[in-house]
Amino acid sequence: MDIAKIFHQQTKQKYEKGSEKPTDFSTWPKEWATIYFKEYPRLAKVLLPKPDPIRNEISNGARKLESSLGEVLLKRKSEREFNGEPINLNDLSHLLFYSAGIIEKKEEDWNKTRRAYPSGGGRFPLEVYLFNLQASDELKEGIYHYNVKEHSLEKLLEDNNLREQIYPAAVWQEMMQKAPLVLAISAVFDRNMMKYKNRGYRYVLFEAGHLGQNIYLAATALGLKCCALGGFGDDNLHQLLDVDGESEAVLYLLTLGR
């Protein structure tokens, strides 16, 4: 708690009478208005099906994302029992697009995009990785990165024993024994902190919560179960994802299945 209290006190902002107003946005550095994307251009890609317009029906065994807001809010809960069946690509496409994807782009400018969750200053520091623990004809067991610009998956690693590594990394939580999919939300901290300094770290944590709730609600609308995890071996996951844990680090895990 001492470290947490120190962090909170050191990231306070103070505005006093007579303080100078913030600089006009037109004078901001270009970096503050640039949205940065992580991509793996040399890796194999799995293109995701184009998300359908929102409507409530079942087609080819996959539910389209449509429920009233009130309905999904009331149904949303953490569920830890999964039957082990893989999530099909159609459902996965809808889940990622409506929770983390780019839902609007203006003037063919990647710096003028909108997603379904708020981001402080439009910095979008978060990345989403997938640990696919149950192979299917559509998607092999392995680790993937969600390329938000292309709405595709980039294959980082194909591994038939991935569950054996995720189980201890998630502090041996039993739900990992049958969960077919685990999403990891990471943050590239400099995207926020170049503009907001130490205060930006708070905004990163806020944003991870916004995205996590989106995943819960999209999963509920698709008839999927979801459970978020805050307890995990940080360095174990960083090693699996090949990130350094400093400039980019995992903040949040979510398990999904049926």
C-alpha positions as CSV (number, residue, x, y, z in Angstrom):
1,M,0.0,0.0,0.0
2,D,2.9,2.4,0.6
3,I,4.0,2.3,-3.0
4,A,0.4,2.7,-4.2
5,K,-0.1,5.8,-2.0
6,I,3.2,7.3,-3.2
7,F,2.2,6.7,-6.8
8,H,-1.2,8.3,-6.2
9,Q,0.3,11.4,-4.5
10,Q,3.0,11.9,-7.1
11,T,0.6,11.8,-10.0
12,K,-1.8,14.5,-8.6
13,Q,-2.5,17.5,-10.7
14,K,-2.9,21.0,-9.1
15,Y,-4.8,23.9,-10.6
16,E,-4.7,27.1,-8.6
17,K,-6.2,30.5,-9.1
18,G,-4.2,32.5,-11.6
19,S,-2.6,29.4,-13.1
20,E,-1.7,29.5,-16.8
21,K,-4.3,27.9,-19.1
22,P,-3.1,24.8,-21.0
23,T,-1.4,25.5,-24.3
24,D,-3.7,25.7,-27.3
25,F,-4.0,22.4,-29.1
26,S,-2.9,23.9,-32.4
27,T,0.6,24.3,-31.0
28,W,0.9,20.7,-29.7
29,P,3.7,18.6,-31.1
30,K,2.7,16.3,-34.0
31,E,3.4,13.2,-31.8
32,W,0.5,14.2,-29.5
33,A,-2.0,14.0,-32.4
34,T,-0.6,10.8,-33.9
35,I,-2.2,7.5,-33.2
36,Y,0.4,4.7,-33.1
37,F,-0.3,1.1,-34.1
38,K,1.6,-2.0,-33.4
39,E,1.9,-4.4,-36.4
40,Y,3.9,-7.5,-37.3
41,P,4.2,-7.1,-41.1
42,R,6.4,-10.2,-41.6
43,L,4.2,-12.6,-39.8
44,A,1.4,-14.8,-41.2
45,K,-2.0,-13.3,-40.9
46,V,-5.5,-14.7,-40.3
47,L,-8.1,-12.4,-41.9
48,L,-11.2,-12.1,-39.7
49,P,-14.7,-12.2,-41.3
50,K,-16.2,-8.8,-41.9
51,P,-18.4,-7.9,-39.0
52,D,-22.1,-7.9,-39.8
53,P,-24.4,-5.0,-39.1
54,I,-25.8,-5.3,-35.6
55,R,-28.9,-7.4,-35.6
56,N,-30.3,-10.2,-33.4
57,E,-30.4,-13.5,-35.1
58,I,-28.5,-16.7,-35.4
59,S,-26.8,-17.6,-38.7
60,N,-24.6,-20.6,-39.3
61,G,-24.6,-21.3,-35.6
62,A,-23.1,-17.9,-34.7
63,R,-25.1,-15.1,-33.0
64,K,-24.8,-11.7,-34.5
65,L,-24.0,-9.0,-31.9
66,E,-27.4,-7.4,-31.0
67,S,-29.1,-7.0,-27.7
68,S,-30.5,-4.1,-25.9
69,L,-28.0,-2.3,-23.7
70,G,-30.2,-3.0,-20.7
71,E,-30.3,-6.7,-21.5
72,V,-26.6,-7.2,-21.7
73,L,-26.0,-5.1,-18.6
74,L,-28.3,-7.3,-16.6
75,K,-26.9,-10.6,-18.1
76,R,-23.2,-9.6,-17.8
77,K,-21.4,-11.6,-15.1
78,S,-18.1,-13.4,-14.5
79,E,-18.4,-17.1,-15.4
80,R,-15.7,-19.6,-14.8
81,E,-17.1,-22.9,-16.2
82,F,-16.4,-23.6,-19.9
83,N,-17.2,-26.6,-22.0
84,G,-13.9,-26.3,-23.9
85,E,-15.3,-25.8,-27.4
86,P,-13.4,-23.3,-29.6
87,I,-14.8,-19.9,-30.4
88,N,-15.5,-19.7,-34.2
89,L,-13.9,-17.0,-36.3
90,N,-17.2,-15.3,-36.9
91,D,-17.9,-14.8,-33.2
92,L,-14.3,-13.8,-32.6
93,S,-14.5,-11.2,-35.4
94,H,-17.6,-9.6,-33.8
95,L,-16.1,-9.8,-30.3
96,L,-12.9,-8.0,-31.3
97,F,-14.4,-5.5,-33.6
98,Y,-17.2,-4.3,-31.3
99,S,-14.9,-4.2,-28.2
100,A,-11.5,-3.1,-29.5
101,G,-11.8,-2.4,-33.2
102,I,-11.9,0.8,-35.3
103,I,-15.6,1.6,-35.7
104,E,-15.1,4.8,-37.6
105,K,-12.4,6.3,-39.8
106,K,-12.6,9.8,-41.3
107,E,-11.0,11.2,-44.4
108,E,-8.8,8.0,-44.9
109,D,-6.7,9.4,-42.0
110,W,-5.6,6.8,-39.4
111,N,-5.3,9.7,-36.9
112,K,-9.0,10.4,-37.2
113,T,-10.4,7.1,-36.1
114,R,-12.9,6.2,-33.4
115,R,-13.2,3.0,-31.3
116,A,-16.0,1.7,-29.1
117,Y,-14.2,2.7,-25.8
118,P,-12.9,6.1,-24.6
119,S,-9.2,6.8,-24.6
120,G,-7.6,9.8,-22.8
121,G,-6.6,12.3,-25.5
122,G,-7.2,9.7,-28.2
123,R,-3.8,8.1,-27.5
124,F,-5.0,4.5,-27.7
125,P,-2.1,2.9,-25.8
126,L,-3.7,-0.6,-25.5
127,E,-2.9,-3.7,-27.5
128,V,-4.8,-7.0,-27.6
129,Y,-3.2,-10.5,-27.8
130,L,-5.0,-13.8,-28.0
131,F,-3.9,-17.1,-26.5
132,N,-5.9,-19.6,-28.5
133,L,-5.9,-22.7,-26.3
134,Q,-8.2,-24.9,-28.3
135,A,-7.4,-25.5,-31.9
136,S,-10.0,-25.6,-34.6
137,D,-10.1,-25.9,-38.3
138,E,-10.2,-22.1,-38.5
139,L,-7.6,-21.2,-36.0
140,K,-4.5,-23.2,-34.7
141,E,-3.5,-23.3,-31.1
142,G,-1.1,-20.4,-30.5
143,I,-0.5,-16.8,-29.7
144,Y,-1.9,-14.0,-31.9
145,H,-1.8,-10.2,-32.0
146,Y,-5.0,-8.3,-33.0
147,N,-4.1,-6.0,-35.8
148,V,-6.7,-3.3,-35.3
149,K,-6.0,-1.5,-38.6
150,E,-6.5,-4.6,-40.7
151,H,-9.0,-6.4,-38.4
152,S,-6.8,-9.4,-38.6
153,L,-4.8,-11.7,-36.4
154,E,-1.0,-11.9,-36.7
155,K,0.4,-15.3,-35.6
156,L,3.2,-14.8,-33.1
157,L,3.6,-18.4,-32.2
158,E,2.0,-21.8,-33.0
159,D,2.2,-24.0,-29.9
160,N,0.3,-27.2,-29.1
161,N,1.2,-27.0,-25.4
162,L,0.2,-23.5,-24.8
163,R,-2.3,-24.3,-22.1
164,E,0.4,-25.9,-20.0
165,Q,2.2,-22.5,-19.9
166,I,-0.9,-20.4,-19.4
167,Y,-2.2,-22.4,-16.5
168,P,0.7,-21.6,-14.1
169,A,1.0,-18.1,-15.5
170,A,-2.6,-17.5,-14.4
171,V,-1.7,-18.7,-10.9
172,W,-3.2,-22.1,-11.5
173,Q,-6.8,-20.9,-11.8
174,E,-8.9,-23.9,-12.7
175,M,-10.9,-22.1,-15.4
176,M,-7.8,-22.2,-17.5
177,Q,-8.1,-26.0,-17.9
178,K,-11.1,-25.7,-20.3
179,A,-11.1,-22.0,-21.4
180,P,-10.6,-22.0,-25.2
181,L,-9.5,-18.4,-25.4
182,V,-7.6,-15.9,-23.2
183,L,-7.3,-12.3,-24.2
184,A,-4.4,-10.3,-22.9
185,I,-4.6,-6.5,-22.8
186,S,-1.2,-4.8,-22.8
187,A,-0.2,-1.1,-22.7
188,V,2.5,0.7,-24.7
189,F,3.0,3.4,-22.0
190,D,4.9,6.0,-24.0
191,R,1.9,6.6,-26.2
192,N,0.2,8.2,-23.2
193,M,3.1,9.4,-21.1
194,M,4.8,11.4,-23.9
195,K,1.8,13.8,-23.5
196,Y,0.6,13.3,-20.0
197,K,3.8,12.3,-18.2
198,N,3.3,10.3,-15.0
199,R,-0.4,11.2,-14.9
200,G,-0.8,9.3,-18.1
201,Y,-0.3,6.0,-16.3
202,R,-3.6,6.6,-14.5
203,Y,-5.3,7.1,-17.9
204,V,-3.8,3.8,-19.2
205,L,-5.4,1.9,-16.3
206,F,-8.8,3.6,-16.8
207,E,-8.7,2.6,-20.4
208,A,-7.9,-1.0,-19.7
209,G,-11.1,-1.1,-17.6
210,H,-13.1,0.5,-20.4
211,L,-11.9,-2.1,-22.9
212,G,-12.4,-4.9,-20.4
213,Q,-16.1,-4.0,-19.9
214,N,-16.6,-3.8,-23.7
215,I,-15.3,-7.3,-24.0
216,Y,-17.6,-8.5,-21.3
217,L,-20.7,-6.8,-22.9
218,A,-19.8,-8.0,-26.5
219,A,-19.2,-11.5,-25.2
220,T,-22.6,-11.5,-23.4
221,A,-24.4,-10.3,-26.5
222,L,-22.7,-13.2,-28.5
223,G,-23.8,-15.8,-25.9
224,L,-20.2,-16.3,-24.7
225,K,-19.0,-16.6,-21.1
226,C,-16.3,-14.3,-19.8
227,C,-14.2,-13.9,-16.7
228,A,-11.5,-11.2,-16.1
229,L,-8.3,-11.9,-14.2
230,G,-6.0,-9.5,-12.4
231,G,-3.8,-12.1,-10.9
232,F,-1.2,-13.5,-13.2
233,G,2.6,-13.9,-13.5
234,D,3.5,-10.7,-15.3
235,D,7.0,-11.8,-16.5
236,N,5.7,-15.2,-17.6
237,L,3.3,-13.5,-20.0
238,H,5.8,-11.0,-21.1
239,Q,8.2,-13.8,-22.1
240,L,5.4,-15.5,-24.0
241,L,4.5,-12.3,-25.9
242,D,8.1,-11.2,-26.3
243,V,7.6,-7.8,-24.7
244,D,9.9,-6.2,-22.2
245,G,7.4,-5.5,-19.4
246,E,8.6,-1.9,-19.2
247,S,7.9,0.0,-22.4
248,E,5.0,-2.5,-23.0
249,A,3.4,-4.6,-20.3
250,V,0.3,-6.8,-19.7
251,L,-2.4,-5.2,-17.5
252,Y,-5.4,-7.5,-17.8
253,L,-6.5,-11.0,-18.8
254,L,-9.9,-12.1,-19.9
255,T,-10.9,-15.8,-20.3
256,L,-13.7,-16.6,-22.8
257,G,-15.6,-19.6,-24.0
258,R,-19.0,-21.3,-23.9
